[in-house]
Amino acid sequence: MKLGGESGAVFDFVPGDVVVLPDGTGHRCLESSDGFLVVGAYPPGQEWDLIRADEPEKKTEAVKRIARVPLPDTDPVLGKDGPLMRLWRRE
């Protein structure tokens, strides 16, 4: 998997790995095996948007929309007490 857009880094994942990508993170599957699964989830009222490297004119507006996406109410993997909630809480 390549994360971070065209100039991003390549990562190898193994069965059981979970990756939660922040809004706007470029990503591309370079290779997969049977059983590979991707789940996309979006906050209520939000829809996915594809911005390709060859469409830079779309990026400026997309960055503004990304900044307005609210944080999830719960960790998308482990729920209300999951470890991502500690990162997202603004106390």
PDB file of N, CA, C and O in Angstrom:
ATOM      1  N   MET A   1       0.852  -1.163   0.000  1.00  0.00           N
ATOM      2  CA  MET A   1       0.000   0.000   0.000  1.00  0.00           C
ATOM      3  C   MET A   1       0.897   1.225   0.000  1.00  0.00           C
ATOM      4  O   MET A   1       1.871   1.290   0.750  1.00  0.00           O
ATOM      5  N   LYS A   2       0.572   2.183  -0.833  1.00  0.00           N
ATOM      6  CA  LYS A   2       1.300   3.450  -0.854  1.00  0.00           C
ATOM      7  C   LYS A   2       0.424   4.485  -0.153  1.00  0.00           C
ATOM      8  O   LYS A   2      -0.730   4.685  -0.531  1.00  0.00           O
ATOM      9  N   LEU A   3       0.969   5.134   0.860  1.00  0.00           N
ATOM     10  CA  LEU A   3       0.239   6.132   1.637  1.00  0.00           C
ATOM     11  C   LEU A   3       0.930   7.476   1.526  1.00  0.00           C
ATOM     12  O   LEU A   3       2.156   7.569   1.592  1.00  0.00           O
ATOM     13  N   GLY A   4       0.131   8.515   1.356  1.00  0.00           N
ATOM     14  CA  GLY A   4       0.689   9.863   1.316  1.00  0.00           C
ATOM     15  C   GLY A   4       0.767  10.460  -0.072  1.00  0.00           C
ATOM     16  O   GLY A   4       1.489  11.435  -0.280  1.00  0.00           O
ATOM     17  N   GLY A   5       0.047   9.906  -1.020  1.00  0.00           N
ATOM     18  CA  GLY A   5       0.041  10.458  -2.371  1.00  0.00           C
ATOM     19  C   GLY A   5       1.205   9.958  -3.200  1.00  0.00           C
ATOM     20  O   GLY A   5       1.899   9.014  -2.822  1.00  0.00           O
ATOM     21  N   GLU A   6       1.408  10.602  -4.331  1.00  0.00           N
ATOM     22  CA  GLU A   6       2.426  10.157  -5.287  1.00  0.00           C
ATOM     23  C   GLU A   6       3.824  10.117  -4.686  1.00  0.00           C
ATOM     24  O   GLU A   6       4.619   9.249  -5.045  1.00  0.00           O
ATOM     25  N   SER A   7       4.138  11.026  -3.789  1.00  0.00           N
ATOM     26  CA  SER A   7       5.475  11.039  -3.181  1.00  0.00           C
ATOM     27  C   SER A   7       5.490  10.337  -1.825  1.00  0.00           C
ATOM     28  O   SER A   7       6.439  10.482  -1.055  1.00  0.00           O
ATOM     29  N   GLY A   8       4.435   9.577  -1.541  1.00  0.00           N
ATOM     30  CA  GLY A   8       4.313   8.903  -0.252  1.00  0.00           C
ATOM     31  C   GLY A   8       5.230   7.705  -0.107  1.00  0.00           C
ATOM     32  O   GLY A   8       6.083   7.440  -0.955  1.00  0.00           O
ATOM     33  N   ALA A   9       5.031   6.987   0.991  1.00  0.00           N
ATOM     34  CA  ALA A   9       5.847   5.816   1.322  1.00  0.00           C
ATOM     35  C   ALA A   9       5.052   4.538   1.072  1.00  0.00           C
ATOM     36  O   ALA A   9       3.821   4.539   1.085  1.00  0.00           O
ATOM     37  N   VAL A  10       5.780   3.455   0.845  1.00  0.00           N
ATOM     38  CA  VAL A  10       5.170   2.148   0.616  1.00  0.00           C
ATOM     39  C   VAL A  10       5.244   1.344   1.914  1.00  0.00           C
ATOM     40  O   VAL A  10       6.285   1.295   2.571  1.00  0.00           O
ATOM     41  N   PHE A  11       4.125   0.716   2.271  1.00  0.00           N
ATOM     42  CA  PHE A  11       4.023  -0.080   3.489  1.00  0.00           C
ATOM     43  C   PHE A  11       3.520  -1.471   3.152  1.00  0.00           C
ATOM     44  O   PHE A  11       2.698  -1.645   2.252  1.00  0.00           O
ATOM     45  N   ASP A  12       4.014  -2.452   3.874  1.00  0.00           N
ATOM     46  CA  ASP A  12       3.505  -3.816   3.772  1.00  0.00           C
ATOM     47  C   ASP A  12       2.630  -4.070   4.984  1.00  0.00           C
ATOM     48  O   ASP A  12       3.020  -3.759   6.109  1.00  0.00           O
ATOM     49  N   PHE A  13       1.460  -4.629   4.766  1.00  0.00           N
ATOM     50  CA  PHE A  13       0.559  -4.973   5.850  1.00  0.00           C
ATOM     51  C   PHE A  13       0.336  -6.471   5.842  1.00  0.00           C
ATOM     52  O   PHE A  13       0.444  -7.126   4.805  1.00  0.00           O
ATOM     53  N   VAL A  14       0.026  -7.003   7.009  1.00  0.00           N
ATOM     54  CA  VAL A  14      -0.214  -8.439   7.159  1.00  0.00           C
ATOM     55  C   VAL A  14      -1.629  -8.646   7.688  1.00  0.00           C
ATOM     56  O   VAL A  14      -2.232  -7.711   8.215  1.00  0.00           O
ATOM     57  N   PRO A  15      -2.169  -9.859   7.553  1.00  0.00           N
ATOM     58  CA  PRO A  15      -3.523 -10.117   8.059  1.00  0.00           C
ATOM     59  C   PRO A  15      -3.652  -9.687   9.520  1.00  0.00           C
ATOM     60  O   PRO A  15      -2.802  -9.987  10.358  1.00  0.00           O
ATOM     61  N   GLY A  16      -4.736  -8.983   9.790  1.00  0.00           N
ATOM     62  CA  GLY A  16      -4.988  -8.480  11.135  1.00  0.00           C
ATOM     63  C   GLY A  16      -4.626  -7.022  11.314  1.00  0.00           C
ATOM     64  O   GLY A  16      -5.077  -6.395  12.272  1.00  0.00           O
ATOM     65  N   ASP A  17      -3.819  -6.460  10.413  1.00  0.00           N
ATOM     66  CA  ASP A  17      -3.472  -5.044  10.509  1.00  0.00           C
ATOM     67  C   ASP A  17      -4.706  -4.188  10.240  1.00  0.00           C
ATOM     68  O   ASP A  17      -5.552  -4.529   9.414  1.00  0.00           O
ATOM     69  N   VAL A  18      -4.786  -3.078  10.952  1.00  0.00           N
ATOM     70  CA  VAL A  18      -5.835  -2.089  10.746  1.00  0.00           C
ATOM     71  C   VAL A  18      -5.146  -0.754  10.543  1.00  0.00           C
ATOM     72  O   VAL A  18      -4.254  -0.385  11.307  1.00  0.00           O
ATOM     73  N   VAL A  19      -5.556  -0.034   9.522  1.00  0.00           N
ATOM     74  CA  VAL A  19      -4.994   1.281   9.244  1.00  0.00           C
ATOM     75  C   VAL A  19      -6.146   2.276   9.190  1.00  0.00           C
ATOM     76  O   VAL A  19      -7.099   2.092   8.432  1.00  0.00           O
ATOM     77  N   VAL A  20      -6.058   3.319   9.989  1.00  0.00           N
ATOM     78  CA  VAL A  20      -7.049   4.391   9.967  1.00  0.00           C
ATOM     79  C   VAL A  20      -6.357   5.607   9.364  1.00  0.00           C
ATOM     80  O   VAL A  20      -5.387   6.123   9.919  1.00  0.00           O
ATOM     81  N   LEU A  21      -6.863   6.054   8.227  1.00  0.00           N
ATOM     82  CA  LEU A  21      -6.238   7.176   7.528  1.00  0.00           C
ATOM     83  C   LEU A  21      -6.952   8.479   7.858  1.00  0.00           C
ATOM     84  O   LEU A  21      -8.180   8.540   7.804  1.00  0.00           O
ATOM     85  N   PRO A  22      -6.204   9.515   8.196  1.00  0.00           N
ATOM     86  CA  PRO A  22      -6.824  10.826   8.411  1.00  0.00           C
ATOM     87  C   PRO A  22      -7.452  11.338   7.111  1.00  0.00           C
ATOM     88  O   PRO A  22      -7.067  10.938   6.012  1.00  0.00           O
ATOM     89  N   ASP A  23      -8.419  12.222   7.269  1.00  0.00           N
ATOM     90  CA  ASP A  23      -9.069  12.825   6.106  1.00  0.00           C
ATOM     91  C   ASP A  23      -8.037  13.346   5.118  1.00  0.00           C
ATOM     92  O   ASP A  23      -7.067  13.997   5.505  1.00  0.00           O
ATOM     93  N   GLY A  24      -8.249  13.058   3.855  1.00  0.00           N
ATOM     94  CA  GLY A  24      -7.391  13.598   2.806  1.00  0.00           C
ATOM     95  C   GLY A  24      -6.103  12.857   2.550  1.00  0.00           C
ATOM     96  O   GLY A  24      -5.307  13.299   1.722  1.00  0.00           O
ATOM     97  N   THR A  25      -5.859  11.741   3.230  1.00  0.00           N
ATOM     98  CA  THR A  25      -4.626  10.996   3.015  1.00  0.00           C
ATOM     99  C   THR A  25      -4.675  10.265   1.679  1.00  0.00           C
ATOM    100  O   THR A  25      -5.567   9.451   1.441  1.00  0.00           O
ATOM    101  N   GLY A  26      -3.724  10.554   0.820  1.00  0.00           N
ATOM    102  CA  GLY A  26      -3.625   9.826  -0.438  1.00  0.00           C
ATOM    103  C   GLY A  26      -3.252   8.378  -0.162  1.00  0.00           C
ATOM    104  O   GLY A  26      -2.414   8.096   0.694  1.00  0.00           O
ATOM    105  N   HIS A  27      -3.877   7.462  -0.891  1.00  0.00           N
ATOM    106  CA  HIS A  27      -3.584   6.041  -0.688  1.00  0.00           C
ATOM    107  C   HIS A  27      -3.860   5.268  -1.970  1.00  0.00           C
ATOM    108  O   HIS A  27      -4.751   5.602  -2.750  1.00  0.00           O
ATOM    109  N   ARG A  28      -3.049   4.208  -2.159  1.00  0.00           N
ATOM    110  CA  ARG A  28      -3.216   3.378  -3.345  1.00  0.00           C
ATOM    111  C   ARG A  28      -2.751   1.966  -3.037  1.00  0.00           C
ATOM    112  O   ARG A  28      -1.678   1.758  -2.472  1.00  0.00           O
ATOM    113  N   CYS A  29      -3.574   1.003  -3.417  1.00  0.00           N
ATOM    114  CA  CYS A  29      -3.210  -0.400  -3.258  1.00  0.00           C
ATOM    115  C   CYS A  29      -2.300  -0.783  -4.420  1.00  0.00           C
ATOM    116  O   CYS A  29      -2.703  -0.704  -5.580  1.00  0.00           O
ATOM    117  N   LEU A  30      -1.096  -1.191  -4.114  1.00  0.00           N
ATOM    118  CA  LEU A  30      -0.136  -1.585  -5.142  1.00  0.00           C
ATOM    119  C   LEU A  30      -0.222  -3.074  -5.452  1.00  0.00           C
ATOM    120  O   LEU A  30       0.056  -3.509  -6.569  1.00  0.00           O
ATOM    121  N   GLU A  31      -0.611  -3.843  -4.446  1.00  0.00           N
ATOM    122  CA  GLU A  31      -0.676  -5.294  -4.587  1.00  0.00           C
ATOM    123  C   GLU A  31      -1.494  -5.837  -3.420  1.00  0.00           C
ATOM    124  O   GLU A  31      -1.417  -5.308  -2.311  1.00  0.00           O
ATOM    125  N   SER A  32      -2.281  -6.895  -3.663  1.00  0.00           N
ATOM    126  CA  SER A  32      -3.038  -7.494  -2.561  1.00  0.00           C
ATOM    127  C   SER A  32      -3.208  -8.985  -2.795  1.00  0.00           C
ATOM    128  O   SER A  32      -3.006  -9.490  -3.899  1.00  0.00           O
ATOM    129  N   SER A  33      -3.582  -9.669  -1.736  1.00  0.00           N
ATOM    130  CA  SER A  33      -3.852 -11.101  -1.816  1.00  0.00           C
ATOM    131  C   SER A  33      -5.341 -11.335  -1.582  1.00  0.00           C
ATOM    132  O   SER A  33      -6.064 -10.415  -1.201  1.00  0.00           O
ATOM    133  N   ASP A  34      -5.796 -12.555  -1.810  1.00  0.00           N
ATOM    134  CA  ASP A  34      -7.183 -12.901  -1.529  1.00  0.00           C
ATOM    135  C   ASP A  34      -7.478 -12.584  -0.072  1.00  0.00           C
ATOM    136  O   ASP A  34      -6.640 -12.819   0.798  1.00  0.00           O
ATOM    137  N   GLY A  35      -8.634 -12.066   0.191  1.00  0.00           N
ATOM    138  CA  GLY A  35      -9.021 -11.742   1.551  1.00  0.00           C
ATOM    139  C   GLY A  35      -8.714 -10.311   1.955  1.00  0.00           C
ATOM    140  O   GLY A  35      -9.130  -9.874   3.028  1.00  0.00           O
ATOM    141  N   PHE A  36      -7.993  -9.569   1.119  1.00  0.00           N
ATOM    142  CA  PHE A  36      -7.706  -8.171   1.421  1.00  0.00           C
ATOM    143  C   PHE A  36      -9.029  -7.399   1.444  1.00  0.00           C
ATOM    144  O   PHE A  36      -9.859  -7.569   0.551  1.00  0.00           O
ATOM    145  N   LEU A  37      -9.227  -6.564   2.446  1.00  0.00           N
ATOM    146  CA  LEU A  37     -10.480  -5.845   2.603  1.00  0.00           C
ATOM    147  C   LEU A  37     -10.210  -4.389   2.951  1.00  0.00           C
ATOM    148  O   LEU A  37      -9.384  -4.082   3.810  1.00  0.00           O
ATOM    149  N   VAL A  38     -10.910  -3.514   2.280  1.00  0.00           N
ATOM    150  CA  VAL A  38     -10.859  -2.097   2.573  1.00  0.00           C
ATOM    151  C   VAL A  38     -12.268  -1.662   2.955  1.00  0.00           C
ATOM    152  O   VAL A  38     -13.233  -1.982   2.261  1.00  0.00           O
ATOM    153  N   VAL A  39     -12.382  -0.934   4.054  1.00  0.00           N
ATOM    154  CA  VAL A  39     -13.667  -0.404   4.489  1.00  0.00           C
ATOM    155  C   VAL A  39     -13.534   1.101   4.566  1.00  0.00           C
ATOM    156  O   VAL A  39     -12.672   1.616   5.278  1.00  0.00           O
ATOM    157  N   GLY A  40     -14.376   1.807   3.843  1.00  0.00           N
ATOM    158  CA  GLY A  40     -14.383   3.264   3.907  1.00  0.00           C
ATOM    159  C   GLY A  40     -15.586   3.717   4.716  1.00  0.00           C
ATOM    160  O   GLY A  40     -16.690   3.203   4.535  1.00  0.00           O
ATOM    161  N   ALA A  41     -15.380   4.660   5.591  1.00  0.00           N
ATOM    162  CA  ALA A  41     -16.471   5.177   6.405  1.00  0.00           C
ATOM    163  C   ALA A  41     -16.395   6.698   6.415  1.00  0.00           C
ATOM    164  O   ALA A  41     -15.311   7.280   6.450  1.00  0.00           O
ATOM    165  N   TYR A  42     -17.541   7.316   6.384  1.00  0.00           N
ATOM    166  CA  TYR A  42     -17.603   8.764   6.318  1.00  0.00           C
ATOM    167  C   TYR A  42     -18.608   9.272   7.330  1.00  0.00           C
ATOM    168  O   TYR A  42     -19.613   8.608   7.584  1.00  0.00           O
ATOM    169  N   PRO A  43     -18.359  10.449   7.922  1.00  0.00           N
ATOM    170  CA  PRO A  43     -19.317  11.015   8.874  1.00  0.00           C
ATOM    171  C   PRO A  43     -20.668  11.248   8.198  1.00  0.00           C
ATOM    172  O   PRO A  43     -20.729  11.406   6.978  1.00  0.00           O
ATOM    173  N   PRO A  44     -21.749  11.270   8.978  1.00  0.00           N
ATOM    174  CA  PRO A  44     -23.064  11.560   8.398  1.00  0.00           C
ATOM    175  C   PRO A  44     -23.037  12.855   7.593  1.00  0.00           C
ATOM    176  O   PRO A  44     -22.472  13.858   8.029  1.00  0.00           O
ATOM    177  N   GLY A  45     -23.642  12.820   6.436  1.00  0.00           N
ATOM    178  CA  GLY A  45     -23.699  13.997   5.578  1.00  0.00           C
ATOM    179  C   GLY A  45     -22.474  14.205   4.709  1.00  0.00           C
ATOM    180  O   GLY A  45     -22.430  15.158   3.932  1.00  0.00           O
ATOM    181  N   GLN A  46     -21.479  13.341   4.819  1.00  0.00           N
ATOM    182  CA  GLN A  46     -20.255  13.457   4.024  1.00  0.00           C
ATOM    183  C   GLN A  46     -20.243  12.400   2.933  1.00  0.00           C
ATOM    184  O   GLN A  46     -20.810  11.320   3.101  1.00  0.00           O
ATOM    185  N   GLU A  47     -19.607  12.703   1.833  1.00  0.00           N
ATOM    186  CA  GLU A  47     -19.443  11.746   0.745  1.00  0.00           C
ATOM    187  C   GLU A  47     -17.967  11.691   0.366  1.00  0.00           C
ATOM    188  O   GLU A  47     -17.216  12.636   0.606  1.00  0.00           O
ATOM    189  N   TRP A  48     -17.566  10.574  -0.225  1.00  0.00           N
ATOM    190  CA  TRP A  48     -16.183  10.430  -0.650  1.00  0.00           C
ATOM    191  C   TRP A  48     -15.916  11.371  -1.815  1.00  0.00           C
ATOM    192  O   TRP A  48     -16.832  11.794  -2.521  1.00  0.00           O
ATOM    193  N   ASP A  49     -14.658  11.683  -1.996  1.00  0.00           N
ATOM    194  CA  ASP A  49     -14.238  12.560  -3.078  1.00  0.00           C
ATOM    195  C   ASP A  49     -12.869  12.088  -3.544  1.00  0.00           C
ATOM    196  O   ASP A  49     -11.975  11.868  -2.726  1.00  0.00           O
ATOM    197  N   LEU A  50     -12.703  11.935  -4.820  1.00  0.00           N
ATOM    198  CA  LEU A  50     -11.440  11.475  -5.371  1.00  0.00           C
ATOM    199  C   LEU A  50     -10.706  12.651  -6.001  1.00  0.00           C
ATOM    200  O   LEU A  50     -11.208  13.289  -6.927  1.00  0.00           O
ATOM    201  N   ILE A  51      -9.523  12.927  -5.493  1.00  0.00           N
ATOM    202  CA  ILE A  51      -8.671  13.972  -6.051  1.00  0.00           C
ATOM    203  C   ILE A  51      -7.409  13.286  -6.553  1.00  0.00           C
ATOM    204  O   ILE A  51      -6.644  12.726  -5.768  1.00  0.00           O
ATOM    205  N   ARG A  52      -7.199  13.332  -7.835  1.00  0.00           N
ATOM    206  CA  ARG A  52      -6.044  12.680  -8.433  1.00  0.00           C
ATOM    207  C   ARG A  52      -4.897  13.678  -8.580  1.00  0.00           C
ATOM    208  O   ARG A  52      -5.113  14.888  -8.646  1.00  0.00           O
ATOM    209  N   ALA A  53      -3.691  13.156  -8.630  1.00  0.00           N
ATOM    210  CA  ALA A  53      -2.497  13.999  -8.751  1.00  0.00           C
ATOM    211  C   ALA A  53      -2.540  14.861 -10.010  1.00  0.00           C
ATOM    212  O   ALA A  53      -1.965  15.949 -10.039  1.00  0.00           O
ATOM    213  N   ASP A  54      -3.221  14.377 -11.049  1.00  0.00           N
ATOM    214  CA  ASP A  54      -3.276  15.139 -12.290  1.00  0.00           C
ATOM    215  C   ASP A  54      -4.446  16.136 -12.328  1.00  0.00           C
ATOM    216  O   ASP A  54      -4.783  16.664 -13.388  1.00  0.00           O
ATOM    217  N   GLU A  55      -5.068  16.393 -11.146  1.00  0.00           N
ATOM    218  CA  GLU A  55      -6.160  17.356 -11.049  1.00  0.00           C
ATOM    219  C   GLU A  55      -5.882  18.364  -9.920  1.00  0.00           C
ATOM    220  O   GLU A  55      -6.694  18.502  -9.005  1.00  0.00           O
ATOM    221  N   PRO A  56      -4.754  19.060  -9.979  1.00  0.00           N
ATOM    222  CA  PRO A  56      -4.386  19.947  -8.867  1.00  0.00           C
ATOM    223  C   PRO A  56      -5.393  21.064  -8.626  1.00  0.00           C
ATOM    224  O   PRO A  56      -5.464  21.592  -7.517  1.00  0.00           O
ATOM    225  N   GLU A  57      -6.171  21.434  -9.632  1.00  0.00           N
ATOM    226  CA  GLU A  57      -7.153  22.508  -9.464  1.00  0.00           C
ATOM    227  C   GLU A  57      -8.237  22.141  -8.445  1.00  0.00           C
ATOM    228  O   GLU A  57      -8.871  23.031  -7.878  1.00  0.00           O
ATOM    229  N   LYS A  58      -8.453  20.863  -8.208  1.00  0.00           N
ATOM    230  CA  LYS A  58      -9.448  20.414  -7.232  1.00  0.00           C
ATOM    231  C   LYS A  58      -8.904  20.397  -5.803  1.00  0.00           C
ATOM    232  O   LYS A  58      -9.678  20.381  -4.845  1.00  0.00           O
ATOM    233  N   LYS A  59      -7.603  20.400  -5.659  1.00  0.00           N
ATOM    234  CA  LYS A  59      -6.998  20.195  -4.344  1.00  0.00           C
ATOM    235  C   LYS A  59      -7.289  21.330  -3.359  1.00  0.00           C
ATOM    236  O   LYS A  59      -7.585  21.057  -2.195  1.00  0.00           O
ATOM    237  N   THR A  60      -7.216  22.565  -3.779  1.00  0.00           N
ATOM    238  CA  THR A  60      -7.410  23.700  -2.874  1.00  0.00           C
ATOM    239  C   THR A  60      -8.768  23.637  -2.195  1.00  0.00           C
ATOM    240  O   THR A  60      -8.858  23.774  -0.975  1.00  0.00           O
ATOM    241  N   GLU A  61      -9.821  23.434  -2.967  1.00  0.00           N
ATOM    242  CA  GLU A  61     -11.163  23.345  -2.384  1.00  0.00           C
ATOM    243  C   GLU A  61     -11.303  22.097  -1.528  1.00  0.00           C
ATOM    244  O   GLU A  61     -11.958  22.131  -0.487  1.00  0.00           O
ATOM    245  N   ALA A  62     -10.692  20.994  -1.955  1.00  0.00           N
ATOM    246  CA  ALA A  62     -10.772  19.755  -1.172  1.00  0.00           C
ATOM    247  C   ALA A  62     -10.114  19.930   0.193  1.00  0.00           C
ATOM    248  O   ALA A  62     -10.635  19.428   1.188  1.00  0.00           O
ATOM    249  N   VAL A  63      -8.999  20.619   0.264  1.00  0.00           N
ATOM    250  CA  VAL A  63      -8.310  20.844   1.536  1.00  0.00           C
ATOM    251  C   VAL A  63      -9.212  21.651   2.480  1.00  0.00           C
ATOM    252  O   VAL A  63      -9.232  21.391   3.683  1.00  0.00           O
ATOM    253  N   LYS A  64      -9.944  22.613   1.953  1.00  0.00           N
ATOM    254  CA  LYS A  64     -10.874  23.395   2.773  1.00  0.00           C
ATOM    255  C   LYS A  64     -12.003  22.505   3.309  1.00  0.00           C
ATOM    256  O   LYS A  64     -12.379  22.607   4.476  1.00  0.00           O
ATOM    257  N   ARG A  65     -12.538  21.635   2.451  1.00  0.00           N
ATOM    258  CA  ARG A  65     -13.612  20.727   2.890  1.00  0.00           C
ATOM    259  C   ARG A  65     -13.098  19.749   3.942  1.00  0.00           C
ATOM    260  O   ARG A  65     -13.792  19.466   4.917  1.00  0.00           O
ATOM    261  N   ILE A  66     -11.900  19.237   3.752  1.00  0.00           N
ATOM    262  CA  ILE A  66     -11.310  18.281   4.695  1.00  0.00           C
ATOM    263  C   ILE A  66     -11.193  18.914   6.083  1.00  0.00           C
ATOM    264  O   ILE A  66     -11.468  18.265   7.091  1.00  0.00           O
ATOM    265  N   ALA A  67     -10.786  20.174   6.127  1.00  0.00           N
ATOM    266  CA  ALA A  67     -10.609  20.857   7.415  1.00  0.00           C
ATOM    267  C   ALA A  67     -11.926  20.993   8.178  1.00  0.00           C
ATOM    268  O   ALA A  67     -11.922  21.142   9.399  1.00  0.00           O
ATOM    269  N   ARG A  68     -13.049  20.942   7.467  1.00  0.00           N
ATOM    270  CA  ARG A  68     -14.354  21.091   8.118  1.00  0.00           C
ATOM    271  C   ARG A  68     -14.968  19.755   8.550  1.00  0.00           C
ATOM    272  O   ARG A  68     -16.020  19.746   9.189  1.00  0.00           O
ATOM    273  N   VAL A  69     -14.337  18.637   8.216  1.00  0.00           N
ATOM    274  CA  VAL A  69     -14.883  17.332   8.593  1.00  0.00           C
ATOM    275  C   VAL A  69     -14.726  17.155  10.100  1.00  0.00           C
ATOM    276  O   VAL A  69     -13.622  17.276  10.630  1.00  0.00           O
ATOM    277  N   PRO A  70     -15.835  16.867  10.790  1.00  0.00           N
ATOM    278  CA  PRO A  70     -15.727  16.699  12.242  1.00  0.00           C
ATOM    279  C   PRO A  70     -15.017  15.406  12.616  1.00  0.00           C
ATOM    280  O   PRO A  70     -15.014  14.442  11.851  1.00  0.00           O
ATOM    281  N   LEU A  71     -14.413  15.397  13.805  1.00  0.00           N
ATOM    282  CA  LEU A  71     -13.807  14.169  14.304  1.00  0.00           C
ATOM    283  C   LEU A  71     -14.912  13.167  14.624  1.00  0.00           C
ATOM    284  O   LEU A  71     -16.016  13.572  14.986  1.00  0.00           O
ATOM    285  N   PRO A  72     -14.642  11.880  14.499  1.00  0.00           N
ATOM    286  CA  PRO A  72     -15.651  10.875  14.842  1.00  0.00           C
ATOM    287  C   PRO A  72     -15.991  10.923  16.332  1.00  0.00           C
ATOM    288  O   PRO A  72     -15.181  11.341  17.159  1.00  0.00           O
ATOM    289  N   ASP A  73     -17.206  10.485  16.650  1.00  0.00           N
ATOM    290  CA  ASP A  73     -17.623  10.410  18.048  1.00  0.00           C
ATOM    291  C   ASP A  73     -16.942   9.268  18.781  1.00  0.00           C
ATOM    292  O   ASP A  73     -16.809   9.298  20.005  1.00  0.00           O
ATOM    293  N   THR A  74     -16.509   8.254  18.027  1.00  0.00           N
ATOM    294  CA  THR A  74     -15.860   7.098  18.633  1.00  0.00           C
ATOM    295  C   THR A  74     -14.703   6.632  17.768  1.00  0.00           C
ATOM    296  O   THR A  74     -14.641   6.956  16.582  1.00  0.00           O
ATOM    297  N   ASP A  75     -13.799   5.883  18.349  1.00  0.00           N
ATOM    298  CA  ASP A  75     -12.725   5.222  17.606  1.00  0.00           C
ATOM    299  C   ASP A  75     -13.414   4.313  16.583  1.00  0.00           C
ATOM    300  O   ASP A  75     -14.251   3.495  16.964  1.00  0.00           O
ATOM    301  N   PRO A  76     -13.085   4.437  15.312  1.00  0.00           N
ATOM    302  CA  PRO A  76     -13.787   3.657  14.291  1.00  0.00           C
ATOM    303  C   PRO A  76     -13.545   2.152  14.374  1.00  0.00           C
ATOM    304  O   PRO A  76     -14.270   1.376  13.751  1.00  0.00           O
ATOM    305  N   VAL A  77     -12.552   1.738  15.123  1.00  0.00           N
ATOM    306  CA  VAL A  77     -12.252   0.312  15.243  1.00  0.00           C
ATOM    307  C   VAL A  77     -12.691  -0.240  16.600  1.00  0.00           C
ATOM    308  O   VAL A  77     -13.332  -1.288  16.669  1.00  0.00           O
ATOM    309  N   LEU A  78     -12.343   0.468  17.676  1.00  0.00           N
ATOM    310  CA  LEU A  78     -12.556  -0.072  19.019  1.00  0.00           C
ATOM    311  C   LEU A  78     -13.599   0.677  19.847  1.00  0.00           C
ATOM    312  O   LEU A  78     -13.742   0.397  21.037  1.00  0.00           O
ATOM    313  N   GLY A  79     -14.325   1.613  19.258  1.00  0.00           N
ATOM    314  CA  GLY A  79     -15.427   2.247  19.962  1.00  0.00           C
ATOM    315  C   GLY A  79     -15.039   3.398  20.865  1.00  0.00           C
ATOM    316  O   GLY A  79     -13.968   3.991  20.728  1.00  0.00           O
ATOM    317  N   LYS A  80     -15.951   3.706  21.812  1.00  0.00           N
ATOM    318  CA  LYS A  80     -15.818   4.934  22.607  1.00  0.00           C
ATOM    319  C   LYS A  80     -14.589   4.978  23.500  1.00  0.00           C
ATOM    320  O   LYS A  80     -14.140   6.064  23.866  1.00  0.00           O
ATOM    321  N   ASP A  81     -14.038   3.837  23.858  1.00  0.00           N
ATOM    322  CA  ASP A  81     -12.846   3.825  24.705  1.00  0.00           C
ATOM    323  C   ASP A  81     -11.583   3.418  23.947  1.00  0.00           C
ATOM    324  O   ASP A  81     -10.554   3.130  24.558  1.00  0.00           O
ATOM    325  N   GLY A  82     -11.661   3.393  22.626  1.00  0.00           N
ATOM    326  CA  GLY A  82     -10.516   3.000  21.817  1.00  0.00           C
ATOM    327  C   GLY A  82      -9.381   4.007  21.885  1.00  0.00           C
ATOM    328  O   GLY A  82      -9.606   5.163  22.243  1.00  0.00           O
ATOM    329  N   PRO A  83      -8.183   3.597  21.553  1.00  0.00           N
ATOM    330  CA  PRO A  83      -7.004   4.461  21.695  1.00  0.00           C
ATOM    331  C   PRO A  83      -7.034   5.713  20.833  1.00  0.00           C
ATOM    332  O   PRO A  83      -6.420   6.716  21.199  1.00  0.00           O
ATOM    333  N   LEU A  84      -7.723   5.690  19.709  1.00  0.00           N
ATOM    334  CA  LEU A  84      -7.756   6.900  18.882  1.00  0.00           C
ATOM    335  C   LEU A  84      -8.522   8.033  19.560  1.00  0.00           C
ATOM    336  O   LEU A  84      -8.294   9.204  19.255  1.00  0.00           O
ATOM    337  N   MET A  85      -9.423   7.694  20.470  1.00  0.00           N
ATOM    338  CA  MET A  85     -10.168   8.742  21.169  1.00  0.00           C
ATOM    339  C   MET A  85      -9.243   9.617  22.005  1.00  0.00           C
ATOM    340  O   MET A  85      -9.497  10.813  22.150  1.00  0.00           O
ATOM    341  N   ARG A  86      -8.183   9.047  22.552  1.00  0.00           N
ATOM    342  CA  ARG A  86      -7.231   9.852  23.327  1.00  0.00           C
ATOM    343  C   ARG A  86      -6.545  10.880  22.430  1.00  0.00           C
ATOM    344  O   ARG A  86      -6.225  11.978  22.887  1.00  0.00           O
ATOM    345  N   LEU A  87      -6.316  10.544  21.174  1.00  0.00           N
ATOM    346  CA  LEU A  87      -5.683  11.473  20.253  1.00  0.00           C
ATOM    347  C   LEU A  87      -6.647  12.571  19.816  1.00  0.00           C
ATOM    348  O   LEU A  87      -6.239  13.707  19.571  1.00  0.00           O
ATOM    349  N   TRP A  88      -7.932  12.223  19.721  1.00  0.00           N
ATOM    350  CA  TRP A  88      -8.912  13.162  19.186  1.00  0.00           C
ATOM    351  C   TRP A  88      -9.521  14.072  20.218  1.00  0.00           C
ATOM    352  O   TRP A  88     -10.044  15.129  19.869  1.00  0.00           O
ATOM    353  N   ARG A  89      -9.470  13.694  21.483  1.00  0.00           N
ATOM    354  CA  ARG A  89     -10.096  14.530  22.510  1.00  0.00           C
ATOM    355  C   ARG A  89      -9.352  15.853  22.615  1.00  0.00           C
ATOM    356  O   ARG A  89      -8.123  15.904  22.655  1.00  0.00           O
ATOM    357  N   ARG A  90     -10.119  16.891  22.656  1.00  0.00           N
ATOM    358  CA  ARG A  90      -9.534  18.233  22.777  1.00  0.00           C
ATOM    359  C   ARG A  90      -9.896  18.774  24.154  1.00  0.00           C
ATOM    360  O   ARG A  90     -10.907  19.457  24.319  1.00  0.00           O
ATOM    361  N   GLU A  91      -9.086  18.471  25.109  1.00  0.00           N
ATOM    362  CA  GLU A  91      -9.376  18.880  26.495  1.00  0.00           C
ATOM    363  C   GLU A  91      -8.465  19.989  26.922  1.00  0.00           C
ATOM    364  O   GLU A  91      -8.558  20.463  28.054  1.00  0.00           O
TER     365      GLU A  91
END
